[in-house]
Every structure is written in C-alpha cells, then in structure tokens.
Amino acid sequence: MILRAHVETIPPDNSGTHETQVREVEVEAPTYEDGRALLDEQLKDGERLITIRVAGI
C-alpha cells in the first residue's frame, strides 16, 4: 500500500500571519497502520500531517 501525505510546518501562533512550508511524503507499507507509522516517523520537529491518502495498493 502506498500512502501520500502533505506535511506542514506548524506556525508559532494562530494569528494567520505566518507563512508555512508544505511538503509531500510518500511511503510504502503492507497495511494502512504500518504506513501511518512510517509517515509519523518522517515528521520533523515542528511539523504536522495535514492530509493522508492511499495512492495505490
């Protein structure tokens, strides 16, 4: 199973005045749960997952 996710930097506050960076991450795993764990491992400090989709099985 291939999972694709968009990862966004977390802004320092909720004012909406800060620019964030978004990157795409792709992982391949036997199950969704394993893929989700791999995506979590790809997160750097100060980042969060904003979308996850199954790109292929």
C-alpha positions in Angstrom: 0.0 0.0 0.0 1.3 3.4 -0.9 0.4 6.4 1.2 1.0 10.0 0.3 0.8 12.8 2.8 1.2 16.6 3.0 3.3 17.7 5.9 3.1 21.3 7.1 5.3 23.3 9.4 3.4 24.4 12.5 3.1 28.2 12.8 4.2 29.7 16.1 0.7 31.0 16.8 -2.8 31.1 15.3 -2.6 34.7 14.0 -2.6 33.6 10.4 0.2 36.0 9.6 3.0 33.4 9.3 3.9 31.5 6.2 4.1 27.8 6.4 6.0 25.2 4.3 4.3 22.2 2.9 6.0 19.1 1.5 4.8 15.8 0.2 5.9 12.5 1.7 5.3 9.0 0.2 5.7 5.7 2.0 5.0 2.1 1.1 3.9 -0.4 3.6 1.8 -3.7 3.9 -1.1 -2.0 5.8 -2.5 1.4 6.4 -1.5 1.3 10.0 2.1 0.5 9.1 2.1 3.2 6.5 0.8 5.7 9.1 3.5 4.8 11.5 6.1 5.3 8.7 4.6 8.7 8.0 4.8 9.7 11.6 8.5 8.8 11.6 9.0 11.2 8.7 7.8 14.2 10.7 10.4 16.6 11.8 10.1 18.7 15.0 7.5 21.5 14.3 5.6 19.6 11.6 2.2 18.1 11.3 0.3 15.9 8.8 -2.4 17.8 7.1 -3.6 15.2 4.5 -3.1 11.5 4.0 -4.4 9.5 1.0 -4.0 6.0 -0.3 -2.2 6.3 -3.6 -2.0 2.6 -4.5 -2.5 -0.9 -3.1 
